Amino acid sequence: MKKILIIALGLGFASLVNAQTDEQTEEKNVNQGNAQINNQIQNKNGVDIMPVKGEFAIGLGTNLSTLSGFVGNMFGFTASNNLGNSTYLTNPAFNAVAIFGKYMTSDNTAIRGSFHIMGSDHVEKFNTFDDLVNSPDSLVKDSRRENTSSHHISLGLEWRRGSSRVRGFYGGDAILSWSNAHNHYNYGNAITATNVAPTSSVGFWNADHGRVTEERFGSAFGIGVRGFVGVEYFVAPKICVGTEFGWSAMISNTSKSKTTYEEYDSFLDNGDGTVGGVRTTTIESLGSRTLSTSIDNFNSQFYFHFYF
């Protein structure tokens, strides 16, 4: 009886050990299978290198010629050596510096976007000879005010491929842009019956309509698409360096522009039985439509992406 009990316990222990070994082997195979699905890579410290679903990325880049020039000037001891604004990413579809980011919707796909916003309000003043006083020591002020704004937005999808630190990617962006500009002129010397062509330091005169007081350039609105393909190399966990190439097609529409002038008209009917006064004339020019396509090399830029 004692021998039978020992044999039974031995068989039970052997079965338990064998079952545990099989379970560990199955778990290892499952983990290996998952690793093959997401192609995750770890450094020697066991830290994941590749971005995964749910992570964001921001970009910072520079132009190759800017970097090579900086290094060359550094060895040449050039005092004015600097990277300047070229250390920012320039979207080739915008032809302007842009903020770039992406969101990983899976380990191998991402939503990406970029935007550019610029605006300015510039006022410049000038001293002008005072026609009324007729003295070199008496001056009035002319001024010109320039307003400009431009906006660009892109939104796209990106697919990624590869199983090493080098990853290829491809996809497409939709692009939207709009901009406008206008100038205003103010003069210290007014147009009057006795001074029909006053002295001024800004603006210009039109032979038929007088001097300019306002320019409203046509607002531009554009839409387009851009396909791209590129490559990235992960130099550290969640940090990569890369570049891309693309082809874009844009269609833009510019509305009518308006220019306003003023001049003295001796025959202007003032409606009160008097004649003579300053006439204002606005001239409109027709708008335009442009379709453009181009191939780009990302403006010879390479960038760093930081995932978090």
Summary of the structure (lengths in Angstrom):
residues: 308
radius of gyration: 34.6
end to end distance: 66.3
largest distance: 138.6
contacts: 851
relative contact order: 0.14
helix: 18%
strand: 56%
